C-alpha cells in the first residue's frame, strides 16, 4: 500500500508531501491545479519516462520519493527484491532523481537499481488506470491470472499441466543435448577408439617403468660394470703381481694369530674378529663373482627395453605423466565409448518417455483450454453486466480463449479480451482501444467482480474514470470504486461529487502564486471542508446553504452505502 508521496521540483509541484490512507483516497481540485501532475510523479516512481522538461523552472533536478507498506501478500515482490540483494522489510522506499543534464538515479531501500528493475517491480506496487496507463489490465499474464484466480478447478488443472509440462521440457532438452552431442561426436569417436587401442595394446603395469629404467641403466653401463666387478673380485681372491689378494692376506694373518694363540690368548678377540671378517669377505667375493657372471651385455636386449620405455614415456606424456594416470584415462575412454554405444538405446527410451508425456500434455492442455473457455464465458457475462451499470449499455466484452499448437508453461492456447463500445463497431483487443476512460471503466468492472479475492498489496489508481458520465452512471461508478476500495487501497482523481462522497481520505489540490511562481499544494480536508468541496463540485463556486445541505445529504448516503458492503475477507477462492 502507498503510504506517502513526496515530490520536489516536478512541474508545478515545488515541494509537496502527501499522506495516503487505506481504502479510497480521493483527489479533487479545479482544472489545471495539478492533479494529473501528482499522478505523473507517481508514474516516475513506477519507471515511466520523465523528460527533463518536467523539472521546475529554476531547479537543476527533480525528486520523487514514495513509501510503501508491505505485508505477507507481497511475497513475489520480496522475491524480486531478494534477487537484487535488497532487504524486504515492512516498508519499501523508492527514490528517483532526474537532473536537467539527463542523468538520474534510482534507489530502492537505499540500494541503487536500474530503470529496468524499477519497471519490473512496479506492477506489484501500483496499478494505474488512466488516459494513457492501463498497464496491468493489458498484460496477458494479468489477464490469465484474472481468469484463473477465481476458479479452483482451473487452478488445479493448471497445476497438473504445469508438472507434466516441466517433465516434458526436461526430457526434450535432454534429447536435444544428446542429439547435438552425437552430431559432434564423429571425429571424437575416432579419437576415442584410437586412444583406447593405443593404451590397451601397450598392456601397461604399475611400476613397470621404474623396473625398466633400472635395467636400462645396468645394460647401458655393462662394460664398466664388468670391469669394476672383475677388479673387485680379483682384489678379493686372486693373487697377482701387485701382491696377495685380500682373502689370501687374511688367511696368512689368521695363521699367524693361530700360532700366537698357542702360547698366549691375549689376541683371542682380535683373532675372532679377523676370522669373522674373513668369512664375510669370502661371502662377498662369491656374491661379486655371481654378479659378474650375471651381467648381460646384450645390445639387442637393451634396444628392446629402450623401445618399450619409449612407448611408456610417450603414453605418460600424452595421458597424465604416470602409468596410473594413463590407465585411468583408458578407463574414462572406455566409459565414454560405452555411453556412445548405448546412444540408440538411450534415444529410444527418451523418445518413448517424451511421447507419453506429450500425450498427457495434449489431453491436459485441451481440458485446460475447455475450462478456460467456460470460465471466460461466465466472467465475460459478469463484466458485460457491470459495464452496463457503469454507463456503457451498448458495450460488448468477451474473453476469447483460442487453442494453439504450441505448448507453453500456461497451456496451449491464446487469450484475448475483446471490446466494442458501440453497436456496429468491431470488437477489438483491449490494447487497441484508444479511450483511457473506457479502459478505466473496464478495469473497474473487472475489479468490482474480483475485489473480494484480490487481496494483494497493489494500490490502484483511477485517473479520468469519470470522463463523459453523470447522473445514475456516476453513482454506479462511485459505488463500484468504493466497493473495490473496501478491499484494497484506491487513489482516484475525479470531478464528480458522487465519487468524491465515497472517500475515506479526501485530498484537495490547489495552485497559488508564490512570489513570481505558481505552486501546487495538497491538503487533507476535514469533515467540514469536505462538505464545502462536495458542494463546490456539485454546484460550482457559488456555494449556497442549499448546496451545503445537499452535500451533507450526499455524504450521509455514501456512508450508508459503504456500511452495506460485505465484511472484508482475506480468503481467496
PyMOL commands that set and color helices and strands:
alter all, ss='L'
color gray80, all
select helices_A, chain A and resi 35-45+52-54+72-83+115-122+135-138+140-149+152-183+185-202+208-220+222-237+246-261+268-294+299-319+323-341+343-389+430-432+436-453+471-485+497-500+527-539+545-563
alter helices_A, ss='H'
color red, helices_A
select strands_A, chain A and resi 2-10+13-19+24-28+61-69+91-99+104-108+111-112+126-129+396-408+411-420+428-429+459-463+490-493+505-514+517-524
alter strands_A, ss='S'
color yellow, strands_A
deselect
rebuild
show_as cartoon
